[in-house]
Amino acid sequence: EAQMAMGYRHFFGVGTSKNCQLSAQYYSAVATKVVHHLNRPGNNAVQELPFLSDDMDLSGGAQGGDEDDDVIQYYQLRADAGDIDAQLALGRLYYFGGRNIGQDHDRAFRFFQHAAAQGDPNAQSHLGHMHVHGIGVEQDNDTGINYFKMAA
């Protein structure tokens, strides 16, 4: 729980300066623990997708290259098959940009729409945010609030 709190604090700058890289390290550590816990004998195995975010070591270095293209293609394949996690990951990738991919709010919106149509609250929240702020879509508070209500 402390690592989640520290990730949140560093991401939003609560009581500290904003530091997305450090936030990602805290969140990544939590995610790794969850996957290991769920993959214990007796639990149903969790299929772990490759990370789309930069793999950072403690010195802040990042890996990249041709492997990124393979991972993105894999996510695209999974998203096309209806995988909500892949749809969310690609939606975030195109929303924020990264991995040598520029921001593309139209594509992000489409990926979030597919996940939201399956009832995913994270995707619904992203769509609410995009509508309220007019990011990639015409600004519409009513539609945005409806998405936020669905996500709640």
Steps between C-alpha positions, in 0.01 A plus 500: 500500500784739576647453153162578343474813712852609406428437132188716527683776688782517247265482200278786619758695702325459834746606771789464255596614154345318203722218377337262253803272476516447875123455511522231232771320699275487807198383299710245311624350827141460620390346171784249515399396852138454394596284203726283717225466761241399242734253329560300819413133483128455551408832344387532142797619299498859383616561146741790527515726196835660415531856627436789265657744745876541501676232704706709738778392726572693820745728317214621278622335180251368247490224246344532158554411136352245264357306792259791553345443159446132580338582834272762343400256226423239764284748690322591176427133435366455853296821479345387170404176675315701768763497776406792727849530653655532155237752393570710809876475454480610138251773588744638758793463261326707234353743751831588665743399225818304569710215366573716194124533444358852487176598665196401298187585692270365229656154524508521879130582501418198282694260726333645811159467329552129436599434861220720636245313289603189694427681826854592603492788752854617420413546135174672595696742720742577218208568266337724762821697534538534123140624460512744792826652374430470127807286435467322167124555506264795514481631857179371661457509877178297497658210312811521718298490819302202369825311442620590851170373645539171307851465640395561860 
